[in-house]
């Protein structure tokens, strides 16, 4: 079984610049035994040529040499190769030489002949350690820039496809892969290959489905760790029944990295990298990917959620269209007739009803898919769509002098206004005696009676606490307050979206905490719904 192993640092590469063959020979012998990779140059001009074509971690240079001496070499290196440390090793150094060398970035200044090689050894080690630390810091800054670029993209609300193909372009600059795939893992442990991009002919195609127990991904899913297979051929030899591995090998892949995408401690899918080279993925690559895997997972989940909501909305609209042709349209006609009674009393109520319905269904959809609420079915969403507009039907029983008052109500007036919850409830209860019991009318009664109850028990008419309040009423409680704050009323002007959100945060104890968190996390979407309905009203749609 292939395992992730620590990556050993490569031996440092040293360039010795000295015109004396004996010095070069002595240094080569001593430093090679110290596991350094050594190259030499007879003068400064040859050294520059080698520096231009090969990477070095350190240059050891004499000062007095033909063609180009050490002084000029140090000056040119400080301009062209400022990150490579330089140690001067000379038998003719003066104080002026030392000052010039240090001004041009020399790390140390040693004299020949060398009588104590431990001093040289110590100076070389410190210089190389400093360079590698600087290199790591630069790489860290570069990675932070790349991470910020990726996270900015992930937070931009793109679709799953856009996220995937943007990741492909960005990560291609960082990770040496030939093939990238996104898989989605369902609750039955079935993996669906959602998206694939490769520079080779693809044999494992988009839409292919297989069970996780038939793959190497089961370990990565259970332990929630990245899986790095350094040699696919060797892995297949040990696991000859793995058809997916065989197909990857047939595509020309030699190594493989699986990054689990985890949301709420549950593996929801994988990003799968494959390369045509063995052991292509290092510990550094894995650490980098793990640092952004959470953001990737959340972004892809959001894309999938929006897709599901879009599809569900389309299905819901189709269902509404079908039901409108059935006998149930009689009940819908009754609903709209009742709701228009309230609209006739208060000209602001009409748009309010459209917004409440849109807000409530959207919040319920979010709660269903983010909170995995099994109570919210397609029928539940349809009933909420139908019944939420009746929440204030009881206001038909409130006198105009109170309903349309252009200042705040006094205590006595407020007690009368509070009665609209029970008036509406009793009206709908009477309707069920005429029309027969129906799920949406039952929900409408709950919403009408309880949408002013509070999670903390300080609402009305019954002072219910927490989950004793029906879920439908808890949903409408949030959307009704948001709409009331952002709409004009006889006694106030409309507040901005931002001010409304600030006020609701301050009053958060009145709302179901889970629902309110979902609402706050997506509050900008509710603002978009508000603006859309306002625009449609203005142009007469």
C-alpha positions, 0 to 999 in steps of 0.5 A: 500500500502506498503511503505519504512519506516525508519529503527530504530536503535535497543536498545544497548546490555550491559554486566554488569560484577560484583561479587556483586548481589546488584550492578548488580540488581541496574544497571539492573533496572536503565539501563533497564529503559533507553531501554538498553538490559542487560545481566550480568556475575559474573566474567571475565571468564563468561563474556568472554564466553558470549562475544564469543556467543552474540554481545554486544555494551558495557561492564561495568566491576568491577576490583576485582572479583573471578576467573578472575578479571577486569584487565585480562578481559580488557586485553583479550578483547583488544585482542579478542574484540577490537571493544567493548567499556569498562567502568570500574566501581569499588570501589577500583581503584588506579592510577595504575588501571586507567593507566592499564585500559586505556592502555587496551582500557577502554573508561572510569573509574568510581567509586562506589558507584554511586552517580550521575547516569547521569555521568554513563548515559552520559559515556555509551551514548558516548561510544555506539555512538562512537562504532556505528560510528566506525561500520558504518565507517567499513561498509562504507569501506566494501561497498566501496570495494564491490562497486569497485568490482562490478563497475570493473566487470561492466566495463569489457565489459561482456555480459548481461548474464555474468553481471547478474550472476556475480551480483547474486553472489556478491549481494548475499553476501550483500542483503538477497534475494532468487530470482533475475530477470532482466527485459527489458522495451521497448518503448511500455511499455512491460516488458520482463523477460530476466534472472532469478536466484532463489533457488526455483522453478521458475514460472515466467520464462525467456522470459515471457512478460507483460505490465507494466500497469498490474504491480506495476512497473509502479510507479517505472518506472514513479517516477524512484525510488526503490519500496519496497513491504514489504509484498507481501500477503498484497499487493496481498490482496489490488491488487487481479488482479496482476497475477505476484504477485500471481506467486511470492507468489506461488514461496514462496516469501514474500517481493519484491524490484524493482530497476529501471535501468535508462539510459539518464533519461529513465527507460530501465528495472529493477533488481527485488529482492524477499525474502521468508521473510517479510520486508527483504529489508532495507533502507540501502540495497536500498541506496547501490543498488541505488549507483550502479544502474547507472553503472548496467544500463549502463553495461546491455545496453552495453551488449544489444547493443553489442548483437544487433550489433552482430545480426544486423551484422549477418543479414547484412552479410546474406543480402549481401550474398543474394544480391550477387546472385541478379542483384545488384551484377552488381553494386557491381562489378562496385564499386569494379572495380572503387575502384581497380583503386585507389588501383592500384595507391597507394598500401596502399589504398587496406587495407585502403578501407577494414578498412574504410568500417568496421569502418564506418559501425560500427560507424553508428551502434553505432550511431543508437543504442546509439543515437537512430538515425532513419535515419540509417536503415538496408538499410542505413547501407548496402549502407554505406558498399557499398559506403564508399570504393569509398570516394577516387575514385577521386584520380585516377585523381591526378598525381602520382608525387603528390599522391605518394610524400614522403614529405608534399605537397606545397599549389599548390599541395594541391589544386590539391589533394583537387580536388579528391573530385569533380573528384570522384563526377563527375565520380559517377554522370556520372555512375548514368546516365549509371546505373540509380539512386540508393541509394548507388550511391547517398550516394557514391556521397555524401561521395566522395564529402563531406568527407573532409568537417568540422563541423566548416565550414573550410573544402572543397570543399564547406565549408559546416557547421554542419548538412548541411554536409550529415550524411554519409560524417560526418561518413566517415570524422571521420573514414578516419582521424583515418585510415590516422593517424594509417596507413603508408603514403608516407610522414609519418609512421603510428601513434599508436592508442593512438597518433591518438586519442590524435591528433583527440581530439585536432582537435575535432572541425572538427567532428560531436560532437555526432558522435565523442563522440560515436567514442571516447567512443568506440575507443578501438573497432576501434583499435580492428578492425584495428588489426584484419584486419592487422592480416587477411592481414598478414595471407592471409585471 
